[in-house]
Amino acid sequence: MALGNNLDSQQLEVELQSLSATILALANSHQGDIRGLLALLRALEQAHRQIRENLFQPSLPDNRQNLYALLRDIEESGGWPYVERMKLRSLLENLSHSEFSNSESSD
């Protein structure tokens, strides 16, 4: 049985690498297109939310032993997944820096 899980895990890893490459290629093809990149980030966030709420949460273990095993696996394999949002303060700082640079170049 472990061999079957290992093969499934390897196949999943291959598919995830392919998906990641596709997402990065899409992002690179929209470099400089702020609305396109924002749409991509929103789509990723929505997919994350749907997977978490509709698939992951219902699959959580229902006993302590299995929950402990899951938590140990999460800790060993890189932590909890998180989709970070850009802070409004960072966005405003980038805008201020950009405006300052533009005003210096026009002087």
N, C-alpha and C positions, 0 to 999 in steps of 0.2 A: 504494500500500500504506500509506503514511503517513497518508493520509486515513482509511482504515479503522481504523487504530490510534487516531487522534484521536477518531473517533466512538465507538469502544469505550471509550476513556478517559473521554469525556464522559458516556456512559451509566453507567459504573461510578461516577463522581463523584455523579451524581444519585441512584443507588441507595444509595450510602453515606450521603449526606445524609439520605435518607428513613429509613434504618435507624437512624442516630444520633438523629434526632428521635423515632423510636418508642422507642428505649431510654431516652432522657431523659424522655419522657412516662411510661413505665412506672415509672421511678425516682421521678419527682415524685408519681405516684399512690400511692406507698408511703412518702412522706415521714413520718418518725417511726416507721416500722415497721422496726426494726433487723433482724429476722430476714428480712423480705422483701428488704430492701436487700442483706443479706449473701448471700442466695440469688442475687440478680441479679449481684453481683460474682463469685460462684463460677461462675455460668453463663458470664459473659464470659471469665473466666480459662480455663475448660475449652475454650470455643470457640477462644480464642487458641492454646492448646496444640495442639488438634487440627489447626487450619489450619497452624500452624508445622511440626508433625511429619509430617503426612500429605500436605500439599499443597505448602507452601513449600520445605521442605528437599529433596524429590525434584526440584523444579524449578530448583534452583540451577545456575548455569552450570558447564560441564565443561571450560572452557578459560580461560586468563588474560585474554584480550581481553574476553570476555563478562563475566567476574567484575569486571574493572576498570570496565566500563561500568555494571554494577549498583551497585557501590560508589559511583561518581561520582553516579549517580542518587539513591541513598539520601542522600548528603551534601547534594545540591542541593535535595531535596524534603522535608527535615524530619527526617532522622535515622532511627534504628532504632526500631521500635515496641516499647513496653515496657509491661507491665501491672504497675504498682507495687502492692506489698502494704503495708498499713499496718503500721508497726513496733509491736511489742508495747509498747515503751516509750511511744509516743504514745498508745496505747489506755489504758495505766495512768495517764498524766498527765491525760488527759481525765476518767477516772474519779475521780482524786484531786481535780481541780478541781471536778467536779460535787458530790462529797461535801462539800467545803469550803463551797461555795455553799449547799448544803442545810442544813448545820449552822449557818451564819450566819443564814439566814432563819428558822430555828426558834428562835433565841435571843431 
